[in-house]
Amino acid sequence: MPRLSLKSVNALAAPTRGDSFLWDDDLKGFGVRVGVTGVKTYLVQFRTLDGATRRHALGRHGVLTPEAARKMAVVKLANVAQGLDPSAERRAARGAMTVAELCDLYVKVRLATRKPSSVVAAQADIDNHIKPLLGGKLAADLAAEDVDQFLLDVAAGKSAKRTKTRPRGVSRVTGGKGAANSAVGVLAAAMTFAIRKKLRPDNPCVGVRKFPEKKMERFLSPAELARLGEALAAAEALGVESIYAITAIRLLMLTGCRKNEILTCERAWVDAHNSCLRLPDSKTGAKIVHIGAAALEAILAIPEIPGNPYLLPGRGGAGHLVDLQAAWERVRDTAGLSDVRLHDLRHAFASLGANGGDSLLVIGALLGHQSAKTTQRYAHLSDHPQKDAADRISAEAARLMGLQRPTATAAGRAEVVAAPPGMKGVLGAVIETRWVDTKAASAILGLTIPTLQTYRWMGTGPRYRKIGRSVVYALGDLDAWRAQATQAA
């Protein structure tokens, strides 16, 4: 082999598999390695006193010249001749790695091929809980009792903090049992990574008893779906919530999709001809989501922002909608569903399918479940193809939510009353409605707006609800209060 030179190293081609080596003729044990990616690294190869062959990287070609690498190799090989092991220094340095440094390496190397959402979730647990409480400890010294205490500390809120994010924004880390379980899960994965990298022999998280997590499954009744639909329609007509947030909530109910599948959906993924969403990525990988006519109608009605590829644009028309929780909490409280989570809309979609006679196999396919066991939770609701089921389920959800005018009064719902002519009802000036604003309510009752406001302050007037900053009245409540007032007089 020739003496390593800039010309010979530059001419070294990347192999199709494995690594290729070019060794120096003048200095035995000094060479350069190139991998399939084309990255070239200078190294020394030597035998330890016990006869083991080891390689020690000196640095990358480009950062080092052949001559600079040669000088480093001379020093390392001289140390070997004196019985020293250059790689032992690196192994010792690895053994001195802190938990914080290990977590950074875990995210950089192990999570490099994971979905961005998974990386963000893991990084949040690392930054919010692991680093503040365990970051300074040596990864090699972390013991099971440390993890036990970490679990309790996160649950007790010792890592809780409040951070200002923007002029009017605040980020809150609260801790709690759920956060503790999640953080220990990320820590366990980082420790498994440490074992693979030979940074420690065992995983201290194995055997740690997490807090029991109750499976929260909330199914909505037809009457509750009706109230939800009315609250959404009222919020839309009053303009107190973003049309994109309102549509997102409706689509969660009409499609059974996961929240991020709807929030990150692009217009290009909507196949209107075949009535489906072609999602290139989801929690369970690429998939096709069959959607019903009601869902497709809602999608096609979404206002488009030029240059934005997403169905549901975010703040200022940029990116996609991210924060749906605040809008959801206001809408659900208006509907009297304060214990319902966004994810429960997915359960509600599945329960409508099960109640309608669709098989668990079809429901599982619509929801994108990889395991039949996941869909089994809906078995108690059911004793037929996917597209028909999607259309039927979304149509039923739309009917219950008041998005389609029913041919007959639905069971369990109060009769719909027409708004007085010329008055703006919450659901619009022309369409039938059960809700009216303060101005319309005052006209119906023959009272002034200040009188109604005084009644609200005193708590003696007709029942009302707040949607955002707006007050709305149900026509049935106005009629009942007027009848009661007339009788009392």
N, C-alpha and C positions, 0 to 999 in steps of 0.2 A: 504494500500500500504506500502511496506517496505521502509526503508531509502535508498535513492539513493547511490549506490556503483559502483565501477568500474565493478564488476561482473554483476550486474543487468543491467547496461547501455549497456555493451558489448553484453548481451544476448537479447537485444531489437531488434526484427526483423522488417524489412521494410514492410509496408503495400502494398497491391496491388493497392490501390487508396487512395487519401487524405493523411492526417497526423495521426500518432498515438502519444499518450502522456503517459508518465510514471511520476506520481507525487510522491513527497517525503512525507513520513508519518510524519516526525518530523517538517518540516518547511512548513507550509501551503502556497501555491502559488508558490512553487519552483518545477520545473520539467524539463523534457527533452522531446524534440519533434523529431520524425523521419519521414522523407518523403519517397516517393516511390523510391527515388534514394539511400536511405540508409544513407544520411547525418543526423547526430544527433546534435541538438542544445539545449543548456541549456537556460532556460527562467524563467521569473517570470510572474505570472498572478495576476492582482489586479483590484480593482474598484476605479474609480476616484470619486471626491466629487459629481459629477452630476450623479453618478450611472452607468456610462459606464464601461464595462469590457474591459480591455486592456491587451495585452501581450508585454513584452519587452525582446528581445533576449540579452543574456549575452555573448555568444560565442560558438564556435563549440567544440564538444567532441573530444578529442585528442589534441586540443590546450589548453583546460581547463580540469582539472581533476574534478571529482564530488565534492571534498572538496574545490577546488579553486572557483568553480562556486557557491558553497553554501555560501562562505564568501561574494562574490559579491551580491548574492541574499539577504543576511541579510541586507546589506547596502541599497539596492534599496527598499526593503519592509519597512525599517525603515523610509525612505524618504516619502513613500506613507502614512505611519501612521501620518506623520507631515503635510499631505495635499499637498505634491509635486507629480508631475507626471513625472516619469523617461523618458517616451516616448516623452514628450514635448521638452526635450533637443534635442533629435534626430530630431524632426520635425523642431525645430528652426535652427539646423545645416543645414538641407536640404534647408530651406528658404534662407540661406546665401550662397548657392552654386552659383558659378560664371558660366557664359555662357561656358567658357572653360571646367570646371568640368562637367557641364551638357552634353556637347557634348561627352566627354570621356565616360560618363555613357551610353549615347545613343548608341554609337558605340559598347560598351561592352555588353549591355543587349538587346537593340532593334534590332540591326543588326546581332546578333549572329547567326540567322537562314537564313540570306540573302546570296546570291551568293558572292564569294570572289571579283568578279569584281565590284559588287555594293558597297561593303564595301570600296574598294580601291578608287572608285570615290567619295564617301561621305567623306572619310577621307582626300582626297586631297582638297576638298572645305573647310573643317574644318581647316586644317593646313595652307592652303594658304591664306584664306580670313577671315573666321569667327574668329579664335583665334587672329590674328594680330589686327583686328579692333574692335572686341566686347568681346574678351576673358575675360577681366578684369571686365566687368560689372556683377552685380548680375542678375541671371536668373529671379528672381522674380520681378525685377525692370525694365526689358527690356520693352520699350514702342514702339508703332507703329511708332512714329517719329524717333526712333533710327534705326528701320529697313529701313525706307524710306531713311535716310541718308547713311546707310550701302550700300544700292543698288546703290546710286549715287557714293559713294566712290570707290566701286569695279569697276564700269564702267569707272571711271576716272583714274583708274590704281594706286590708293593709296596703294594697297596691292601687287603691282608688285614687283618682286625681281628676282635676277639672282644668282643661286647657283651652285657651282662646285660639280659635282657628282663623277667623276673619273678623272684620269690623263688628259684625253683629252675630257671629257664630261661636258656639262653645262645644267642645268635645268632652264628654264625660265618661270616665272609666269607673264603673261601680263595683266590680268584683262580684261576689256571690257564688253559690254552689255550682251553677251551670258554667260560669267563667272558670272556676277552679278545675272542674273536670276537663274542660277544653284545653286549658293551659298545661295540665299534666299530660294530656294526650300528645301535645306538640313536644313537650320535654322528652317523653318516652321515645318519640320518633327520632329526635336529635341524639339521644343516647344509643339507639340502635345504629345510627349512622356512625357514632363514635366507635362502636365495636367493629364495624366494617373497616374503619380506618385504623384499627389497632391502637386507638387512643385509650381504651380501657377494656377490661375483660368481660364485664357484665353490664346489665341494665338495671340501675337502682329503682326504676319505676315499676318493674315487674313485681306483682304481689300487692301493690298499693291499692287500697280499697277506696274507690271513688264514691262520691255521694250518689245515692239512688236517684235515677231520673225518671219521673213519672211521664208516661206517654200521654201527651195531651191531644185528644181527639175530640173535636167539637163538631157535631153535625147540626146544620141549620134546618129548622122546620120550614114548611111552605110559608107560614105567616111571617117568620123572621126574614126570609128572602124577600117577601113583599115589602117589609119595612125598610130593608136595605135598598131595594130598588127605588123606593119613594125618597129616601134620604139622598141618594145619588142624583136623582132627577131634580130635587129641590136645590141642591148645591150647584148643579149645572145652570139652572135657570137664574139663580141669584148671582151667579158669577163669583161665588166666594171660594171656589176651589179651581185649580187648573183643570182645563178640559182634558189634558193628558193624564193627570192623576186619576180623574174620574173614569176615563176610558180604560186605564190600566187595571183598576179595581174590577170594572165590568168584565174585562177580558180574562182575568183570573178566574172568575166565576163561570164564564161562558166556555172556556177552553180546558180548565183543569190543569193548566200549565204551572210550572214553578215560577216564582216571582221574577227571578233573573232571566228566565227564558222569555218573558214578556218584555221586561224593561230593556233588555239588550237586543231585542229583535229588530232586524233591518227590513226595510221595504222590499229589498231584493229577495228576501227569504219567503215572501208571501206568494204562494202559487194560487191565485184566485181561480184559475181554470179548473184545477183539481181540488179546490177548497182544502188546502193544507198549508202548514208552515214547514219549510225545509230548513231545519236548524242544523248548521254545520257543527255545532258544539253545544253540549248540555252537561248536566251532572253525570249522565250515563253515556255520553258520547254523542256522535251525530245521530239525528233521528228525524222522522217525519211525523208531524202532529196533525192528525185529521181534525178539522174544525167544522162546526155546523154553520148553517146559513146566517143565524143570528150573530155569531162571532165574526164571520166574514163581513157582514154588513157594518158592524161596529168598526172594524179595521179600515174598511174603505172610506168611512166617514171621517177618519182622523185628519185634521188639517196638516198639510205637508209644508215643511220649511225648506226652501231651495238650498241645496248644498249639504243638507243634513241627511245622512242615510238611514237614520233610525226612525222607527214608527212613532216613538214617544220621545220627542226632544227634551233635553234638560233645561236648566236655568239659562235664560237669555237665548234660547234656541240652539245652544251648543251641546254637543255630545248627546247622551241619552239620559232619560229620567233616572235619578238615583234614589232620592229620599222620598219614599212613598208612605212611610210610617206615620208622619205627622198628619197628613191628609186623611189617612185611614182612620186614625184615632178620632178625629173630629166627625167623620162620617158615621162611624160605628156608634159613637156616643149619641149622635142625633137619632139613630135608628134604635137605640136602646139595646145595643149588642156589645157592651163594654168588655165582655169576656171573650170575644171572638178575635182570633188572630188572622192575619192575611192568609197564612197557610191553611187555615180552616176552610177557606173557599175552595181549595183543591179537594178537601175531604167532602165538602158539600156537593161538588160536581160528581164525584165518584158515588156518593150515596144516592143521588138522583138516578144515576145509571143502574145501580143495583135495585133500587125500588121499581125501576121501569122494566126490569127483567133481563137486563144485559148480563152476560156471563162475566165471571171474574177474569177470564182470559182476555176478553175484549176490553174491559175496564183497565186492566193492567197495561195493555198495549196503548190505550189512549193516554194513560198517565206516564208512560215511558218506564214502567217498573221492569228491572232486570230479573227480579225474582218473584215467582208466584206467591211466595210467602208474604211479601210486602203488601200484595193486594188482598190477602186473606182477611185483613181487618174489616173488609166490607162484606164478608160472607154472611153476617147476621142480617144484612139488608136484602139478601137475594137467595132464592132456593137452590147479540145474536150476531154482521161485519162491522168494522171500525167506523167507516165513514157514516153509515146509517145511524150508528149509536151516537156519534159526535153530534150529528144534526138533531137527533131526537133530544139528547140531553141539553144541548145549548138552547133549543127552542123552549123546553120546559123551564129552564132557568130564566130565560128572557121573559116568558109569560109571567112567572112568579114575581119577577123584579119590575114588571110594568113596562118593559121595553116593547112588548107587542100587545095590541088590544085584544083581550080575551073575548071569545064568542059567548061565553057565559060567565057568571060570577064565580070566581074560584072559591073553593071551600075554605072557610076560615078567614075570608077577607071581608071587610066592610064594603058596602056598595059604593061605587064611585059616583060622586056628585058633580054635576056640571058647575063651573064657576059662573058667577053672575055676569051678564052681558057687559062687554066693554071694560071689564076689570082684569088687571094683570094678576093672574094666579102664579104661584111659584113654578108650576110646570109649564107656564106659557100663557099667552093671551087668548088662545083659541081652543087648545086641547082640553080635555076633561082633567080635572085635578081634585085632589083632596086637601091641598095645602094652599094657603094664601099668606101674603105678607101683611105687615101692620096696617098699611094704607087700605088694603082691600078688607081686612078684618074690621076696621073702624067703620067702613061704609056698610058692611053687612049688618053690624050690630047697631048702627045709627049713633055711634059714639065718636067723639073727637080722638085724634091720635094722642094728645096729651092725657086724656082720660084713660086710655088703654095703658099708656106708660105708667101712670099713677097706680093703676090696678096691678101692674107687674111688680112695682116697687113694694106695694102693700101685700102682695101675695093673695089677692082676693078675686082677681079676674079670671078669665078663661085660661085653660092650660095652654102653654106655649113651649116651643123648643128653640134652641139657638143653633144656627148653622154658621160657623165662623163668627162674624160680627152681626149677622142678621137674625131677626126674630121671625118665626113662622108659626102659623096656627093651622090646625087641622079643622076642616069644615065641620066634621062631626062634633069636635069639642066646642066649637062656637055655637052650634045648634043646641047642644046639651046645656051649655051655660046660660044661653038665652031662655031656654025653657025653664030652667031652675030659677032664674031671676024673675021671670014672669009669674011663676007659681008663688014665689015668696012675696011678690007685691000684692 
